């Protein structure tokens, strides 16, 4: 199993839904590319690290992806 850490400067839509915050207007290509990567090879363990303007570090698991949300 290959482990991949994807670094992003925007939050992915499913994270925004989970945190009840507005989805970003830009950076959609990063979300699409991450989903395509996972769809091509489901034998990878994908994690996405993103920053946001909150005060709390969070870990969210959605759709077989682990999101590290960094304040």
Secondary structure, 3 states (H helix, E strand, C coil): CEEEEEEECCCCHHHHHHHCCCCCCCCHHHHHHHHHHHHHCCCEEEEEEEECCCCCCEEEEECCEEEEEEC
